Amino acid sequence: MSNVAVVGLGAVGRVHAANLMAHDTARLSAVCDPRPEARKAVMADAGVPAVSNIEDLLTTRPDAVIIASSTASHGEIIGLCVDAGVPFLCEKPLAQDVDAAARIVASVEKKGLIAATALNRRFDAQYAAIRDAILRGDIGQCELYCYTSRSTAPPTVDFSRSSGGLFAEKGSHFFDLARWMSGAEPVELSAMGAVLIDSGFAEIGEVDTAVISMRMDSGALCRFDFSWRTAYGQDERVEIHGQKGLLTSQQDSVGTVVHPGGRMQTHETTLATWQERFSDTYKRELDAFLEVLATGKQHPVLATLRDGLLAQHIGEAAKASAFGGETFRFRI
């Protein structure tokens, strides 16, 4: 039975804590959050030590730590985990900028510590099936990768100030999926961004809507369109066009569909929230991390720290392109 502590008790941290409490081969051993109300809410269900800082958490001697705190805190927390030799799973992005994330990766690799980046979309059953079909060659050579993600509701401007914003907070999932599904690396990228939802995003140097185009070293093209808002739930789709056919993820129909001949059909469906749609991915990701803890071997799906670093690098390039108007060329 592995003793796993959770740092950060926001929406994602509470998901990790609940999954640990329900797990057969691991237990939630302690939680950490500077907010008394957050600690109290989890304490009522968990009955484990609840502390306000990482130093006190590490005195409980966990076998591993899941880091779901604010992005700005990741570097300090990881540094203390590295010093203490405690394995960890860290929510993306690893740090507030690529240089800091690169230093984190280097320090962990030098220590030889078990660590992973939490990029849970890899554990979605549909996305995994699409990747498997690509690897089998079901549609031949893949030529166009298309990713759409539009969130149920935008984060607050204050949260976005330190979370990495649209390109790092949301985009890193899909930049990682593009690398993971294609087995290729980006060579160039261009992006456009806009503030269409909340003018507060402009005040902190962020956007809330974006379109990104990326060329891979395989020659394939990728297209990403992101928005922080929908009126109908989590709208997230993947479409891979290939030499012999098309691979697509499925969700309920929404909005108005115009059929051949002009017939129109309106769907009143409200899509699931991201918490509802991707709840199982967090459980599978936890299982994968626990397997790595038990075996010491890299998991075929679980994202490494370097995967997280590369996704963040692409996100920073997209932001630079969106604000600077220039094509970014990679040296990854």
ZAMARGU-4260 file (C-alpha; in steps of 0.2 Angstrom, whole numbers, plus 5000, padded with zeros to 4 digits):
<rodrens>
0) 5000/5000/5000 | 5008/5016/4994 | 5006/5032/5005 | 5003/5046/4993 | 5001/5065/4999
5) 4992/5078/4989 | 4998/5096/4988 | 4985/5109/4982 | 4966/5106/4986 | 4958/5116/4971
10) 4947/5107/4959 | 4960/5095/4952 | 4968/5092/4969 | 4952/5087/4976 | 4950/5074/4962
15) 4967/5067/4966 | 4962/5066/4984 | 4946/5057/4981 | 4953/5045/4969 | 4967/5040/4982
20) 4954/5038/4996 | 4944/5026/4985 | 4960/5016/4979 | 4963/4998/4982 | 4982/4999/4983
25) 4986/5016/4988 | 4980/5028/5002 | 4979/5047/5004 | 4992/5049/5018 | 4991/5068/5020
30) 4986/5084/5011 | 4993/5102/5010 | 4986/5118/5006 | 4989/5136/5013 | 4970/5139/5014
35) 4962/5133/5031 | 4945/5131/5022 | 4952/5120/5009 | 4961/5109/5022 | 4945/5108/5032
40) 4934/5102/5018 | 4946/5087/5014 | 4949/5083/5032 | 4930/5080/5035 | 4931/5066/5023
45) 4949/5060/5024 | 4954/5061/5042 | 4973/5062/5037 | 4985/5075/5042 | 4982/5092/5034
50) 4996/5105/5034 | 4999/5122/5027 | 5016/5120/5019 | 5026/5107/5010 | 5040/5106/5023
55) 5027/5099/5036 | 5020/5088/5023 | 5036/5079/5020 | 5039/5076/5038 | 5024/5063/5036
60) 5036/5053/5025 | 5025/5050/5010 | 5030/5037/4997 | 5025/5050/4984 | 5017/5067/4981
65) 5004/5073/4969 | 5007/5091/4965 | 4991/5100/4961 | 4995/5117/4968 | 4997/5134/4959
70) 5009/5134/4944 | 5020/5147/4953 | 5023/5135/4968 | 5028/5120/4958 | 5047/5124/4957
75) 5049/5126/4976 | 5038/5111/4980 | 5048/5100/4967 | 5064/5106/4974 | 5060/5100/4991
80) 5054/5084/4984 | 5070/5081/4975 | 5080/5085/4991 | 5070/5073/5001 | 5071/5060/4987
85) 5051/5059/4986 | 5044/5054/4969 | 5030/5065/4962 | 5017/5067/4949 | 5015/5086/4945
90) 5001/5094/4936 | 5006/5104/4920 | 5014/5116/4917 | 5029/5112/4927 | 5033/5130/4930
95) 5029/5148/4925 | 5041/5148/4911 | 5051/5136/4900 | 5068/5140/4908 | 5062/5136/4925
100) 5054/5120/4919 | 5070/5115/4911 | 5080/5117/4927 | 5067/5107/4936 | 5069/5093/4923
105) 5088/5093/4924 | 5088/5093/4943 | 5076/5078/4944 | 5085/5068/4930 | 5102/5071/4939
110) 5094/5064/4955 | 5087/5049/4946 | 5070/5052/4955 | 5054/5044/4949 | 5043/5059/4942
115) 5030/5062/4929 | 5019/5076/4922 | 5000/5075/4924 | 4994/5076/4906 | 4978/5066/4909
120) 4971/5067/4891 | 4983/5053/4886 | 4972/5041/4897 | 4955/5046/4888 | 4949/5030/4880
125) 4944/5038/4863 | 4961/5047/4862 | 4970/5031/4866 | 4960/5022/4853 | 4964/5035/4840
130) 4983/5034/4844 | 4982/5015/4842 | 4974/5016/4825 | 4987/5028/4819 | 5001/5017/4825
135) 4993/5002/4816 | 4992/5012/4800 | 4973/5011/4799 | 4972/5027/4789 | 4989/5026/4781
140) 5000/5041/4782 | 4992/5055/4793 | 4992/5072/4785 | 4981/5083/4796 | 4979/5083/4815
145) 4965/5094/4821 | 4961/5098/4840 | 4947/5108/4846 | 4945/5113/4865 | 4932/5125/4871
150) 4929/5125/4890 | 4912/5126/4899 | 4917/5142/4908 | 4933/5152/4908 | 4945/5153/4923
155) 4946/5169/4933 | 4958/5182/4927 | 4967/5180/4944 | 4969/5161/4941 | 4975/5164/4924
160) 4988/5176/4930 | 4999/5162/4937 | 4992/5146/4929 | 5000/5149/4912 | 4985/5155/4903
165) 4976/5148/4888 | 4992/5142/4879 | 5000/5133/4893 | 4985/5129/4905 | 4974/5122/4891
170) 4985/5121/4876 | 4998/5110/4884 | 4986/5095/4884 | 4984/5096/4865 | 5001/5100/4860
175) 5006/5085/4870 | 4993/5074/4861 | 4999/5080/4844 | 5017/5074/4849 | 5010/5058/4857
180) 4998/5053/4843 | 5009/5057/4829 | 5026/5052/4836 | 5033/5067/4827 | 5040/5084/4833
185) 5036/5102/4828 | 5047/5112/4817 | 5037/5128/4815 | 5021/5136/4822 | 5011/5151/4820
190) 4996/5158/4831 | 4983/5171/4832 | 4974/5176/4848 | 4960/5187/4853 | 4951/5193/4869
195) 4933/5190/4866 | 4926/5184/4882 | 4934/5195/4896 | 4944/5211/4894 | 4953/5206/4910
200) 4963/5194/4900 | 4971/5208/4890 | 4976/5217/4906 | 4987/5202/4911 | 4994/5199/4894
205) 4984/5184/4890 | 4970/5179/4877 | 4954/5169/4879 | 4952/5163/4861 | 4966/5156/4849
210) 4970/5147/4833 | 4987/5139/4831 | 4994/5130/4816 | 5009/5119/4817 | 5020/5109/4805
215) 5028/5092/4811 | 5044/5085/4806 | 5034/5071/4797 | 5027/5084/4786 | 5010/5083/4794
220) 5000/5099/4798 | 4992/5102/4815 | 4978/5114/4819 | 4972/5119/4836 | 4957/5130/4841
225) 4954/5135/4859 | 4942/5145/4868 | 4939/5147/4887 | 4920/5148/4885 | 4905/5138/4878
230) 4886/5140/4881 | 4884/5121/4880 | 4898/5112/4891 | 4915/5105/4887 | 4917/5105/4868
235) 4932/5094/4864 | 4936/5085/4848 | 4950/5077/4839 | 4950/5073/4820 | 4965/5065/4811
240) 4964/5065/4792 | 4975/5052/4783 | 4979/5044/4767 | 4966/5031/4768 | 4953/5039/4779
245) 4948/5049/4795 | 4949/5046/4813 | 4937/5056/4825 | 4932/5057/4843 | 4914/5057/4847
250) 4902/5067/4858 | 4884/5072/4858 | 4878/5084/4844 | 4875/5102/4849 | 4869/5117/4840
255) 4861/5118/4823 | 4866/5106/4809 | 4863/5110/4791 | 4860/5094/4781 | 4863/5092/4762
260) 4847/5099/4753 | 4846/5113/4766 | 4837/5104/4780 | 4841/5110/4797 | 4841/5101/4814
265) 4843/5109/4831 | 4851/5099/4845 | 4847/5106/4863 | 4860/5095/4871 | 4871/5102/4885
270) 4888/5093/4885 | 4897/5086/4900 | 4909/5097/4910 | 4927/5093/4909 | 4926/5085/4927
275) 4912/5074/4921 | 4920/5069/4904 | 4937/5066/4910 | 4935/5059/4928 | 4940/5042/4923
280) 4957/5048/4915 | 4963/5054/4932 | 4960/5037/4939 | 4969/5028/4925 | 4983/5041/4927
285) 4985/5037/4945 | 4986/5019/4942 | 5000/5022/4929 | 5009/5032/4942 | 5007/5019/4955
290) 5014/5006/4943 | 5029/5016/4940 | 5032/5018/4959 | 5030/4999/4961 | 5041/4994/4946
295) 5053/5008/4943 | 5050/5006/4924 | 5043/5020/4913 | 5025/5018/4909 | 5021/5018/4890
300) 5007/5031/4892 | 5011/5042/4907 | 5020/5058/4902 | 5037/5061/4907 | 5044/5077/4914
305) 5052/5080/4897 | 5035/5078/4889 | 5028/5091/4900 | 5043/5102/4896 | 5041/5101/4877
310) 5022/5104/4878 | 5026/5120/4888 | 5039/5125/4876 | 5026/5124/4862 | 5014/5134/4872
315) 5026/5148/4875 | 5030/5148/4856 | 5012/5149/4852 | 5010/5164/4864 | 5025/5173/4857
320) 5018/5170/4839 | 5001/5176/4844 | 5007/5192/4852 | 5022/5195/4840 | 5014/5190/4824
325) 5029/5179/4818 | 5031/5161/4814 | 5041/5152/4827 | 5054/5139/4821 | 5058/5125/4834
330) 5075/5118/4839 | 5068/5104/4849
</rodrens>
